[in-house]
């Protein structure tokens, strides 16, 4: 076997050094600054910032929002990926493009769209909602809607290539053998996509907990309606004498992000292996 062309050692070393330097400045240095500023006044001040009722209120709202938006997007992602990968129909490419829409639209614009739709004064449906005492904008439902919008492509986009690579032969065989739709899904489809599904859920959850722009618009920074990112900004703007509270709460997001990254790395290896096996099986079947 002939070896393919390789770059000179100094070119590879230079590329590696550039990559490491960029990662240090963009990723490692900001995390180090967050940790340093959070502990600037000592461990006691750090604990006091995390014990503050406002901090727990923001964490609670963030968890509630993620607990609603992530499962909803998981169900949508599975349904969309199943529909697109297993069936042929008109408008299939349009549906795929619509799934990618939140990637192209600014979160702030998405938040403004929800305000225009459900706003209590100028929204298209606002007067009707107000007449029936239903409040969406500037309340928790608006925060959940905005978060769900900006995060709904993640699960679908992770499952689509995997389910397309696997094809539908196993599902068709299960149906021929008498399995129902639910049995086919839980015994055939779900085991084949479990790692890709978990990978997409992790990405969706990380984005849901860290979303700022869309949530800021639909909540309008109303007191008591802060998610953790909004609460960090509020602490930073109001506590001019000390940045410890803001960075202490920000460290919570940083820790969650690191945990997510570790789990994501482990799942990614399983997911890549599963995708490769699916492609090989499809090639053999062809």
C-alpha positions as CSV (number, residue, x, y, z in Angstrom):
1,X,0.0,0.0,0.0
2,X,1.2,3.5,-0.9
3,X,1.0,6.2,1.7
4,X,-0.9,9.3,0.8
5,X,0.8,12.6,0.6
6,X,1.5,14.3,3.9
7,X,2.4,17.8,4.9
8,X,5.9,18.6,6.2
9,X,6.2,18.4,9.9
10,X,6.6,22.1,10.4
11,X,3.3,22.8,8.6
12,X,1.5,20.3,10.8
13,X,3.2,21.7,13.9
14,X,2.2,25.3,12.9
15,X,-1.4,24.3,12.3
16,X,-1.6,22.5,15.6
17,X,-0.1,25.5,17.4
18,X,-2.5,27.9,15.8
19,X,-5.5,25.7,16.7
20,X,-4.3,25.4,20.3
21,X,-3.8,29.1,20.7
22,X,-7.2,29.9,19.2
23,X,-8.8,27.4,21.6
24,X,-7.0,28.9,24.6
25,X,-8.1,32.4,23.8
26,X,-11.7,31.6,22.7
27,X,-12.6,28.8,25.1
28,X,-10.1,28.2,28.0
29,X,-9.4,31.9,28.8
30,X,-13.0,33.0,29.2
31,X,-13.8,30.0,31.4
32,X,-10.7,30.8,33.5
33,X,-11.9,34.5,33.8
34,X,-15.3,33.3,34.9
35,X,-13.8,31.1,37.6
36,X,-11.4,33.8,38.8
37,X,-14.0,36.5,39.0
38,X,-16.5,34.2,40.7
39,X,-14.0,33.4,43.5
40,X,-12.6,37.0,43.7
41,X,-14.1,37.6,47.1
42,X,-13.6,34.2,48.5
43,X,-15.6,31.0,48.9
44,X,-18.1,32.6,51.3
45,X,-19.1,35.3,48.8
46,X,-19.5,32.7,46.1
47,X,-21.8,30.5,48.3
48,X,-23.8,33.6,49.3
49,X,-24.4,34.5,45.6
50,X,-25.6,31.0,44.8
51,X,-27.9,30.9,47.9
52,X,-29.6,34.1,46.9
53,X,-33.4,33.6,46.3
54,X,-33.1,35.3,42.9
55,X,-30.5,32.8,41.8
56,X,-32.7,29.8,42.7
57,X,-35.7,31.4,41.1
58,X,-33.7,31.8,37.8
59,X,-32.4,28.3,38.0
60,X,-35.9,27.0,38.7
61,X,-37.3,28.9,35.7
62,X,-34.5,27.7,33.4
63,X,-35.0,24.1,34.5
64,X,-38.8,24.4,33.9
65,X,-38.3,25.9,30.5
66,X,-35.8,23.1,29.5
67,X,-38.1,20.4,31.0
68,X,-40.9,21.5,28.7
69,X,-39.0,22.6,25.5
70,X,-36.6,19.7,25.3
71,X,-39.1,16.8,25.5
72,X,-41.4,18.6,23.0
73,X,-38.5,19.1,20.6
74,X,-37.5,15.5,21.1
75,X,-40.9,14.2,20.1
76,X,-41.0,16.6,17.1
77,X,-37.4,15.7,16.1
78,X,-38.2,11.9,16.1
79,X,-41.4,12.5,14.2
80,X,-39.8,14.8,11.6
81,X,-36.8,12.5,11.1
82,X,-39.0,9.5,10.7
83,X,-41.3,11.2,8.2
84,X,-38.4,12.6,6.1
85,X,-36.2,9.6,6.1
86,X,-38.8,6.8,5.7
87,X,-41.3,8.3,3.3
88,X,-41.4,10.0,-0.1
89,X,-43.8,12.9,-0.5
90,X,-44.2,16.3,-2.1
91,X,-42.7,19.1,-0.1
92,X,-40.1,17.0,1.5
93,X,-37.3,19.4,0.7
94,X,-39.4,22.3,1.9
95,X,-40.0,20.6,5.2
96,X,-36.3,19.9,5.6
97,X,-35.6,23.6,4.9
98,X,-38.2,24.7,7.5
99,X,-36.5,22.6,10.1
100,X,-33.3,24.6,9.6
101,X,-35.1,27.9,9.8
102,X,-34.1,28.7,13.4
103,X,-30.5,28.3,12.4
104,X,-30.9,31.1,9.9
105,X,-33.1,33.4,11.9
106,X,-31.7,35.6,14.7
107,X,-33.1,34.6,18.1
108,X,-34.0,38.3,18.7
109,X,-36.1,38.2,15.5
110,X,-37.7,35.0,16.7
111,X,-38.6,36.7,19.9
112,X,-40.1,39.7,18.1
113,X,-42.2,37.4,16.0
114,X,-43.8,35.9,19.1
115,X,-44.4,39.4,20.5
116,X,-46.1,40.4,17.2
117,X,-48.3,37.2,17.3
118,X,-49.2,37.0,21.0
119,X,-48.4,40.5,22.4
120,X,-51.1,41.8,24.7
121,X,-51.5,45.1,22.9
122,X,-50.2,44.9,19.3
123,X,-50.2,41.2,18.8
124,X,-52.4,39.6,16.1
125,X,-53.9,37.3,18.7
126,X,-53.2,39.5,21.7
127,X,-56.7,41.0,22.1
128,X,-58.4,37.6,21.9
129,X,-56.0,36.1,24.4
130,X,-56.4,39.0,26.8
131,X,-60.2,38.7,26.5
132,X,-59.9,35.1,27.6
133,X,-57.4,35.9,30.4
134,X,-54.6,34.0,28.6
135,X,-51.1,35.5,29.0
136,X,-48.2,34.3,26.8
137,X,-45.8,37.1,26.2
138,X,-44.0,38.4,29.3
139,X,-44.9,35.1,31.1
140,X,-43.5,31.6,31.3
141,X,-45.4,30.3,28.2
142,X,-43.7,32.9,26.1
143,X,-40.3,32.0,27.4
144,X,-41.0,28.3,26.7
145,X,-42.3,29.1,23.2
146,X,-39.2,31.2,22.3
147,X,-36.8,28.5,23.7
148,X,-38.6,25.7,21.9
149,X,-38.4,27.6,18.6
150,X,-34.7,28.3,18.7
151,X,-33.9,24.7,19.8
152,X,-36.3,22.5,17.8
153,X,-33.9,21.7,14.9
154,X,-31.2,20.0,17.1
155,X,-32.8,16.6,17.6
156,X,-34.2,16.3,14.1
157,X,-30.9,17.3,12.5
158,X,-29.0,14.7,14.5
159,X,-31.4,11.9,13.7
160,X,-31.9,12.6,10.0
161,X,-28.5,11.4,8.6
162,X,-28.6,8.4,10.9
163,X,-32.1,7.3,9.9
164,X,-31.5,8.0,6.3
165,X,-28.3,5.8,6.4
166,X,-30.1,3.0,8.1
167,X,-33.0,2.9,5.6
168,X,-36.3,1.2,6.3
169,X,-35.5,-2.4,5.6
170,X,-35.6,-3.5,9.2
171,X,-38.9,-1.6,9.9
172,X,-40.5,-3.2,6.8
173,X,-39.3,-6.7,7.9
174,X,-40.8,-6.1,11.4
175,X,-44.2,-5.1,9.9
176,X,-44.2,-8.2,7.6
177,X,-43.7,-10.3,10.7
178,X,-46.7,-8.8,12.3
179,X,-45.3,-6.1,14.5
180,X,-47.5,-3.0,15.1
181,X,-46.3,0.5,14.5
182,X,-45.4,1.1,18.2
183,X,-43.7,-2.3,18.5
184,X,-41.6,-1.5,15.4
185,X,-40.6,1.8,16.8
186,X,-39.7,0.7,20.3
187,X,-38.0,-2.6,19.3
188,X,-36.4,-1.8,16.0
189,X,-36.1,1.9,15.3
190,X,-35.4,3.3,18.8
191,X,-32.5,0.9,19.6
192,X,-30.9,1.8,16.3
193,X,-31.0,5.6,16.9
194,X,-30.6,5.8,20.7
195,X,-27.1,7.3,20.6
196,X,-28.0,9.8,18.0
197,X,-31.1,10.7,19.9
198,X,-29.2,11.2,23.1
199,X,-26.7,13.3,21.3
200,X,-29.4,15.6,19.9
201,X,-31.1,15.9,23.3
202,X,-27.9,17.0,24.9
203,X,-27.3,19.7,22.3
204,X,-31.0,20.8,22.6
205,X,-30.8,21.0,26.4
206,X,-27.5,22.9,26.4
207,X,-29.0,25.5,24.0
208,X,-32.2,25.7,25.9
209,X,-30.5,26.5,29.2
210,X,-28.2,29.0,27.6
211,X,-30.6,30.9,25.3
212,X,-30.6,34.6,25.8
213,X,-31.8,36.7,22.8
214,X,-35.3,35.3,22.2
215,X,-36.0,34.9,25.9
216,X,-34.9,38.5,26.6
217,X,-37.5,39.8,24.0
218,X,-40.5,37.7,25.1
219,X,-39.8,38.2,28.9
220,X,-38.9,41.9,28.6
221,X,-36.8,41.4,31.8
222,X,-39.9,41.4,33.9
223,X,-39.0,41.0,37.6
224,X,-39.3,37.3,38.6
225,X,-39.1,36.1,35.0
226,X,-35.4,35.7,34.7
227,X,-33.7,32.6,33.3
228,X,-30.1,32.1,34.3
229,X,-28.6,34.0,31.4
230,X,-30.9,36.9,31.9
231,X,-30.2,36.9,35.6
232,X,-26.5,37.0,35.0
233,X,-26.9,40.2,32.9
234,X,-29.2,41.7,35.5
235,X,-26.7,41.1,38.3
236,X,-23.9,42.5,36.2
237,X,-25.8,45.7,35.3
238,X,-27.1,46.4,38.8
239,X,-24.2,45.3,41.0
240,X,-21.6,47.9,39.8
241,X,-19.5,47.6,43.0
242,X,-18.9,43.8,42.6
243,X,-19.1,41.4,39.7
244,X,-18.9,38.3,42.0
245,X,-22.6,37.6,42.0
246,X,-22.9,37.7,38.2
247,X,-19.8,35.6,37.6
248,X,-20.9,33.1,40.4
249,X,-24.2,32.5,38.7
250,X,-22.4,32.4,35.3
251,X,-20.2,29.7,36.7
252,X,-23.3,27.5,37.1
253,X,-23.8,27.7,33.3
254,X,-20.1,27.1,32.7
255,X,-20.2,24.0,34.9
256,X,-23.3,22.7,33.2
257,X,-21.6,23.4,29.8
258,X,-18.5,21.4,30.8
259,X,-20.6,18.5,32.0
260,X,-22.6,18.5,28.8
261,X,-19.3,18.6,26.8
262,X,-18.0,15.6,28.6
263,X,-21.2,13.6,28.1
264,X,-21.4,14.8,24.5
265,X,-17.8,13.6,23.8
266,X,-18.7,10.1,25.1
267,X,-21.9,10.0,23.2
268,X,-20.3,11.3,20.0
269,X,-18.0,8.4,19.9
270,X,-20.9,6.0,20.1
271,X,-22.9,8.0,17.6
272,X,-20.1,8.1,15.1
273,X,-19.6,4.3,15.4
274,X,-23.3,3.7,15.0
275,X,-23.5,6.0,11.9
276,X,-20.6,4.2,10.3
277,X,-22.1,0.8,11.0
278,X,-25.4,1.9,9.5
279,X,-23.7,3.2,6.3
280,X,-21.8,-0.2,6.0
281,X,-25.0,-2.2,6.4
282,X,-26.7,-0.1,3.8
283,X,-23.8,-0.6,1.4
284,X,-23.8,-4.3,1.9
285,X,-27.6,-4.5,1.4
286,X,-27.3,-2.5,-1.8
